[in-house]
Amino acid sequence: MLERPWYFSFNYALAAAAIALGIFGVIVVRSATLHQLSGHSDFMHQVVYLALGVGAMFALAFIDYHVWQRLAWAIYIIDLIMLAAVAVAGHQALGAQRWIGVGPFVFQPSEPAKLFTILALGAVLADPRRSWTRLRDLWLPLVIVGIPAVLVMKQPDLGTALVLMAILTAMLFFALPNLLHFAAYAATAAAAAAAAVMTPYFLKGYQRQRLLVFLDPKHDPQGAGWSLIQSKIAVGSGELTGKGLYHGTQTQLGFVPAHATDFIFAVIGEELGFLGALLLLGLYAVLLGCGTLSITAARDKFGILISVGIIAMFAFHILVNIGMTVGIMPVTGIPLPFISYGGSSLITCFMAVGILLNIHLQRDKMQFD
């Protein structure tokens, strides 16, 4: 038996798009942190995170993704332990408690938790012992996603909770054999979300203010609406070609808060203009388009479902982050994949791409007599 060499089946375009996005992010982070006291160290940290992420991507690309199916429950338990540890011993910053230290390293467990939840949920939904023909059987996937969602809401981190719900919705769409059951789930989830938003105790005060600002952009322009107003000014002022890297005014002078993390698209819009934003969106289109090849390439239900979950995670992040920067989505505070400053997000993104690469490789492993 002869096995087709891996390099004939490797999804080079997907890997190249991820690496190009990572390099793009390092360049923009350098500009976003240029005038900060920790700017140089933040830039160097991002370079290290990029190197670690690329290494993790290639390592996972050559690890059989079925390993994660066998380890699903162990991964899920680690997921919950990490999130619970944040509540007990997490670091606080900007009114949130989302980080935890391990020796000299500080990371945000909610970022890898998204990927871990995808793996656990995929393993459960792909279990051949479960048919998912009865609506009441959905309690298990709802619990699997619900527990980490509640834990991240306690941090508080509404954005990650919404990402988890988007992942669940996409994976259920592909997993449930009866579309009526999916429609029932979607209707119930929408009603629950609407009721939760209307409940005073569900959202923090600043989260409710962000929602009001989204509904009425003139609401509280000096407070909750400040970030959105300044971000839209920055993006609009970039026009076609931008003001030039390192020459933005709204971002370099600090008018746009969190412009190295949540609002980093404002830096791109102001300094690189419409063409720079178009380049970024083009790279994302390649990433998502080549990533969907893993869905069609998957040889089993588990591969299909985790591919769907990862693509949904990326797509939701991109849509919401860019959308909130230009005012068509509420401000929820989630990073722009591969671009925003932070090792937890960047490395998790590359790990997710590595799994997609392996799924594609597994389909294309051809044997010849």
C-alpha positions, 0 to 999 in steps of 0.5 A: 500500500502506498500513501499519497504524500501529505504535501499534495493534499495540504491546504496551502492557501488556508495556511498562507491566509492565516499567516498573512493575517497574523503578519498584518496584525503585528504591523497594525499592533505596532502602529496602535501601540507606538505611543504607549509606554509599553508599546515596544514590549507589546509589539515584541510580545505580539511577534512571539505570539505569532511565532508560537501560533504558527508553530501550533498551527503546523503541529496540529495540522499533522495530529489526527483530529480524531484524537480530539474526539476521543479526548473530548470530555477531558478537554471539556473538563479542562475548559470548565476548570480554566473558566472557573479558575478565573472567578477564583483567582483571575486578574482584574483589568478595566472592570473585568476579571478575565485573565489568569496567571500561570507563573510569569504568563497571563492568559485569557481562558475564554479564548481557548474555551471557544475552541475546546467547546467546539471540540466537545460539542462536536464529539457529542453531536457526532456520537453514533449512539444519539440520533437527535430525532427528539427535541428533548434530546437537545438538553445535552448540547445546550448544557455543554455550551450553557455552562461555559457561557454562564461562566464567561458572563460572570467575568463579565464577557458578553461577547464570548457568550454570544460567540458560544451561542453562534457556534452552537446554532451553526453546529446544530443546523448541520447536526439536527436531522429535522429542520423543524427541531432546529427552527424550534431551537432558534425561535426559543433561543431568540425569545430567551435572548430578547427576554434576557436583554429586557431583564435588568439583572442580566446585563451590567450597567455599561452593557445596557448603555452600549445597547442604548448607544447602538439603538440611539447613536446620540445617547450619552456621546461623552460616555458610553457612546464615546468609543463608537463615535470616535471609531466611526470618525477614525474609519471615515477620515481614512477615506480611500488610501488612509493617512499612512501607517503611524500617522492616524490622529484619532487612534495615535492621539488616543481618542479611540479607546482600546484601539490595539484590541477591540477597536483595532479596525479603526486603526486600519480604517484611518491609517490604511483607508478603504484599500487597507480595509479591503485587503483585510477583508480579502484575506478573511474571505480567503481564510473562510473560503478555504476553511469551508473546504474542510467541511466538504473534505471531512470524512465523518460527522465529527470533522464536519461539525468541528469545521462548521464550529470553527468557521462560525467562530471566525465569521461571527468574530469578524462580523461583530468586531468590524460591525461594532467599529463602524456602528452596525453592531452593538459594542460587545468587546470581542477581538478581531481574529489574528489582528487584535493584540493578545496572545490568547486570541492569536494562538487560539486562532492558529490552533483552530486553523491547524485543526482545519488543515488536518481535516483537509489532509485526512480526506485527501489521504489516498491509498494506492495498491 
